[in-house]
Amino acid sequence: MRLVALVLVPLLGALVTSGPWTARQRVSWLLGVAGLHLGLVASLWPRPAGPALAGWLAVDPLGLVVLTLVTVLFFLLSAYAVGYLRVENPRGGRLFVSCLLAFLAAASLVAVSHQLGLLWVGLEATTLAVAPLIFHRHDRRSLEAVWKYLVISSVGIALALLGTFFLATAQVGAVATGRLLVLDDLVALGPALNPAWLKAAFVFLLVGFGTKMGLAPMHTWKPDTYGEAPPLVGGLMAGALTSCAFLGLARIVQVTAAAGLAEFVRPLLIGFGLLSLLVAAVFMVAQNDIKRLLAYSSVEHMGLLVLGLGVGGVGAYGTVLHLINNGLAKGLLFLAVGNVVLATGSSRAPGIHGFLKSRAVTGGLLVVGLFAVTGSPPFGLFLSEFTILSGAVRGGHPWVAAAVLILLAIIFIGMANVILEVAYGEPDPALPKARESGWLIGSPLVLAAGVLLLGLYIPAGLHDVLARAATSLGGGAP
């Protein structure tokens, strides 16, 4: 029942908050539902729930990692929303809170779905839940960003649906079909699946879910969408939505690994990973809008995730760890940038200076976020990126590791050039020193502490879950 409750609780919360409540009451519902959802997920760590609905819903190590990341990030973003909604009025309070909770329900469905058709439904629902939140400024650019997001995401999800059909066809041709499209049965039947249909399914699902992740060259919706959406919505998309899309891709990788198709799958994953890093590096060097800069940073980290899957071995462990670190770091930076936008009304770096003097905590969070998201020690992304690069070298791909290091250096220069310009220098006289709201700095401070902790120490329980998740992806722990 806990697995069903993970979906129903936020869904009911979304329905309740659509009623005639005051803004304060809606925010209270948002925090209450987010806290209850966090508690339900926390209960799965010491006492995992058994499968539900004939095995359609289940929690394995990989799904638990994604589910935990989603609920932690959502809770902290909800706390930030308390202070944010006191200053901003994005797209109607009622719709804003209801759509956030609908997204949590859909993302939870993705994380616990072991029936891949149901997982596809959950991913489509995340698209529909987030779309209204992007239309923030009610102008032509916002409308264009919404339509670009919907059109490109719909194409991607349609290709993923075709891939799901091909996967079902590959299973029907097996000697013992089992439950259709249920992950456990697909993995058990791996060698008996039709290889031609399975390869076609992987290609379509890679492109389909890769579009939702924002892999290059299917990334073109990201800069406009992240640039126009409220920063806390951008953080939710970059940290949680892309993680759900990655889980969809990881599921088909699990099936292909069980079917012995690693040699077919890995070159494609490495190719998309390197292309995403290259595109991010090229565009970040010339970018001066902070939110759009974070969009290309998301393209970079999605590339690193599929690259880790492609090199295999300990790279798979690095990928699962990187999934957590990226979600925390993106949440940190988007919320810090949100404070910049609230103070200045803009996310364009030219003309914004001196946040370390005028808003010391926000300025400090920007600098910490810069070093965290670019994989600098001692933050968690350094450890996960190092593990992925180690997997590339051990797997016989030293040239891949060398190319990644060069691209990461270029990306660091591009990000530092923009963020340090905002943090340092003399502040604008129109931006006097001001007391910063605890609601607006508390959540990014917690996220900064989390990504720092994961760079210094990985708890034994988390390491065990990460190791088992990596094994299911055809890799292993360091």
N, C-alpha and C positions, 0 to 999 in steps of 0.2 A: 504493500500500500504506500510505502514511502516514495517509491518511484513515481507512482501516479500522482501523489500529493505534490511532488516537485514541479509538476506541470500545472496541476489544477489550482494550487494556491496563488501563484501570480496571475493566472488567467481570471480567477474570480476577483482578485484585487483590481485588475484592469476594468472589469465590468462594474465594480462598485464605485471606483473613482470617476467613472463617466457620468455619475449622477450629479445632482445639484448640491455639491459640497462647496465650502469656501476653499480658497487657495491653501490656507493653513491646514485644513482637514485633509486635503488631498496629499500634501507633503507628509503628513503624519501617517496616512495609509501607506504611502510609498516606503517610508522608513520601516514601518511595522512589517510589511510584507517582505521587504528585503532582509530584515533581521530574522524573520521566521524561516525564510528560504535558506539563509546562511546556516541556521541551526540544523535544518533537515540535512543539508549536505555534510555538515560536520559530523552528524551521527553515523554517516556511512563509512567514515574512516575506521573507528574501532569495531563497528558491527555492520559489515556490508549487507545490503538487502539482496534477497534472492530474486531470480527472474520473475517477471510478471507478464500477464497477457500472453501466455503460451510462448514465452521467450522473446517476444517482440521488444520488451523493455528489460534492460539489464545494465549493470555497471561493471565494467572491467577497468583495469588500471589506467588505460589511456582515456577512457570516457570520464573516469573520476578526476583525472588531472584537469581536463577541459571544464568539467562541471564546477570544480572548486575555483578555478581561475575566474569563471564567469560570475559566480555568486559573490566572491570576495570583491571583485572589481565593481560589480553592480551595487553592492552595499556601500562602498566608499564613494561611488559617484552619486548615490542617493543622498548621502550625508552632505556632499558638496552642493547638491541641488537645493538644499534648504537655504543656504546663503545666496546661491545664484538666482533663485526665483524671487528673492526679495529685491533684487536689482533689475532683473530682466523679465520680460513677459513674452517668452518664445511661443509662437503659434498656438496661443490659447492654453491656459493652465490645465484645463480638463483633458484636452487631447494629448498634451505633453506627457502628463503622468500616466495616463492610460496606455499610451503607446510604449512607454518605457516598460511597464509591467507586462504588456503583451509580448515585447521582445524577450523578457526574461523567461516567460512561459515557452516561447518557441525555441530559445537557445537551450533550455533544459530538456526539451523534447529531443533535440539533436544529440545532446550528450548521452542520453540514456537509451536512444533507439538502437537496437541491434537488428531491426528489420530495415534494410537499406532503402526501401520505398518510403517508409515512414520517416526516415532520416531526411530524405529529399523533401518531404512535405514540411518538416520543421525548418529547413533552410529557406524554403520559399516563404514561409511565414515570417522569418526574421526580416526578409527584404520588405515585405508589406508593412511590418510594424515600424520599421525605422524611416521609411520614405516620408511620411508626413512631418517628421522632426527636422528634416533637412531644409524645408521651406521656411526658413527663419526670418529673413528680412523682407519677405513678401514683395520682392522685386524680380526683374527679368532674369538676373543672374541666378537667384535662388531657384526660380522655376526651371531654368535650363539645367541646373545641377540635379534637380529631382528627376527630370525626364531622362537625362543621361544615365543616372544611376538605375532607374527602373528599366530602361531599354536594354542597356548592356547587361545588367544583372539577369534580366529575363532571358536574353539570348544564352547566357551562361547556364542558367538553370534548365533551359530547354535542352541544351546539349547534355547536361548531366542526366536528364530524364531519359534521353536516348541511350546513354551509357548504362543506365539502370536496366532498361529493357534488354540490352545486349547481355548484361550480366545474368539476367533471368534466363535468357536463351541458353547461355553457356551452362547453367545449372540444370535446365530441363534435359539437356543431352547427356547428363551424367547417369551412371548406372543406378544409383539410389539418390533421388532428387532431394529428399528431406523436406524441411519447411522452406518455402520459396523465399529467397533473398534474406534469410536469417543468417547473420554473420557467423555464428558458431557452426552451423551446418555447411556454409560455404568454405570455411577454413578446413573443416574435417574432410570435405569432399575435394579439396584442392587439386590433387593429381588427376581426378576423374573429370574435372571441368573441361569443357571444349576450349582448347587453347586459342583457336582463331577468334571465337566470339569473346573470349576473356581479354585478348589483346585489344580488340575493338572497343570493348567496354572501358578498359583502362584509358585509352586515348581520349575518348569522349568525356569521361569523368575527370581526367586531368585538366582538359580545357575548360569544362563546365565549372568544376569547383575551383580551379585556378583563377577563373574570372571573378568569382566571389571573393577569393583571397586577395586579388589584385596583383597576380603575377604578370610580368611583362610578356608579351605585348598586350595583354587583356586588362591593363591597369588604368586605362584612360579615364575611367569614371572617378578615380580616387582624388586627384588634385582638386577638381571642381567640387566634389561632394564634401570632402573634409574642409575645403576652404570656405564653404557656405554654411555648413551645419554649425550649431552651437558647439563650443569646445567640448563640453561634457558628452555630447552625442558623438563627436569625433573620437573621443577617448573610448567610448563604448564600442564603436565600430572597429577601431584599430586594435583594441585589446581583446574584445569578446567575439564580435561578429566574424572577424577573420580567423579566430581560433576555431569556431564552429565549422567554417568552410574547410579549414585544414583537417579537421577530424573526418569530414566526409572523404577527403582525398586519402587520408591515412587508412581508412577502412578498406578501400580497394587495394592499397598497397599490402595490407595484411593478407588479403585473398590471393593476390598474385605471388606473394612470398610463399604461401602454403602450396601454390600450384607449381612452384619452381620456375617462375618467369622473371627472376631477378635480373638476368642479363638483358632482357628486353626493356624492363622498366627503368633501371638505373640510369642509362645514358640520357633518357628523356628528362628525368628529374634533374640531373646535373645540368643539362642544357638550359632548361627553364630557370634554374637557380642562378646560373652565371649571367644569363640575359637580363634577369631582373636586377641583379647587382649593377650591371653595366648601365642600364637605363637610369637607375636611381642616381648613380654617380654623375652621369652626364647632366641631368636636370637639376640636381641639388647644388652644383657649383654656381649656377646662374640664378638661383631662386632667392627672392627677398621677402616673400610672404611666409610667416612662421607656420601657419596652419598648412599651407601647401607644401612647405618643407617637410613637415611631419608626414604628409601623405606619401611623399617619395621615400621617406625613411621607412614607412610601412611596406612599400614595395621591396625595399632592400631586405627587410627582415623576413618577409614571406619567401624571398629567394633563398635566404639562408636556411629556412625550415625545409624546403624541398631539396636543397643541396645536401643537407644532413641525411635525409632519407635516401638520396641517390648514392652517396658514398658508402652507406651501410656501416656495419660494425659498431664501434663506439659512437660513430656519427649519429646513429639513431637515438642513442641516449642523449647526446648533445642537443638533438632536435627537440625532444620532449622537454628537456630543461629550458631550452631557449624559448619554447612556447610560453612558459610561465614568466620568464624574465622579460620577454618582449611585452606581454600584456601589462605587467606592472610598470615598466618603464614608459610605455605609451600613455597609460593612465596618468602617471606623474607629469609628463610633459604637457599633455593636453589640458590638464587642470591648471598648471602653472601659466600656460599661454592664455587660458580662460581668464585668469586674473589680470593679465596684461590687457586683454581686450576690454574687460569691464572698466579698467582704469583709463584707457586711452580711446576706446571706441574703434580701434584698428588692430589688425594683425600684421601690418606691413612694417618691416624692420626700419627702413629709412625714416628718420625723424623720431624714432622711439629710442631713448637712451636713459642710462642712469637708474635702472630699477634697483640696483644694489643700495643706492642711496635713498631713493624715494619710497620704495617698498622692499625692505631688506629681505624678508622671508621669501617673497615671490622671486626676487632677483637671485637669491641663493638656490632656490628650487630649480630655476632655469639652468644655472651652471651645473648643479648636481645632475639634473636630467640630461644635459648635454653629454657629460662624461659617462653616465649610465647607459644611454641609448647607443652610444658609439662603441661600446664594448671596452671601455677603459677599466683597468684594475682600480679598486678591488671590487667592482660591482659584478652582479650575477651574469650579465651578458658577456663579460670577459671570459668567465669560466665556460659558459655554454658555447661561445664561438670558438674558444681554444679546443674544446672537445670535438666540435665538428671538423675543424682543421686537422686535428690529430687523426680523426677517422679517415679524412681524405688521404693523408700521408700513408697511414697503415694500409689503406685499401689500394695502394698503388697509383694514386692520383696526385703526385706532388705538384704538378703544373696547375691543378685546380686550386690547391692551397696557396700557391704563389699568386695566382690571378686574384683570388679573394682578398689576400692581404693588400695588394696594390689598390683594389677598388675600395676597400674599407678605409685606407688612408685618404683617398680622394674625398670620400663621403665625410670623413671627420673634418677635413678642411672646409667643405661646403657648409656643414652645420655650425661649426665653430665661428665662422665668419659672420653668420647672421645672429646667432644667440648671444655671443659675447658682445656684439654691438648693442643689443638691447640691455644687457645687464650692466655694462660699464659705461663710463663717460659721465658727463654732467646731465642731470635730468632736465626735462623741459620745465621752465618756470610755471607753466600751466598745470604741472603735475606735482603739487606739494606733497610733503611727507604726510602719511595718513596711517591710522591704525587699521590693521588688516583683520578682517573678520575670521574668527576661529573656524567657522563652517567652511570658509574658502581656503584655508591653509592646512586644516587638520588632515583631510584625506590625502593630499599630495605628500604631506610629511610622512604619513603611514606607508604610502607606496614607496617613497624614497628609502625608508628604513627596511622595507621588505626586499627590495632589489639589492640593497647593500648586504643584508643578512645572507642572501642566497649566494653572494660572492665570497663570503667568509666561511659559511657553514651550511651543510645540507643535512637536515635531521635524518636519522636512520630510517624512520618510517617513510619519509618522502623518497629517500634513495631507493628503498625497496620497491615502491610503486613505480618509480621512474625506470628501474631496471627491468621490471616485468613488462612495462609498456614497450620498452625498447626491444625486448625479446619477441613480443608479438609482431613487431614491425620487421623482423628478420635481422635485428642487430643484437647488441648486448651492452652490459655495463662496462665502464673502464676497469 
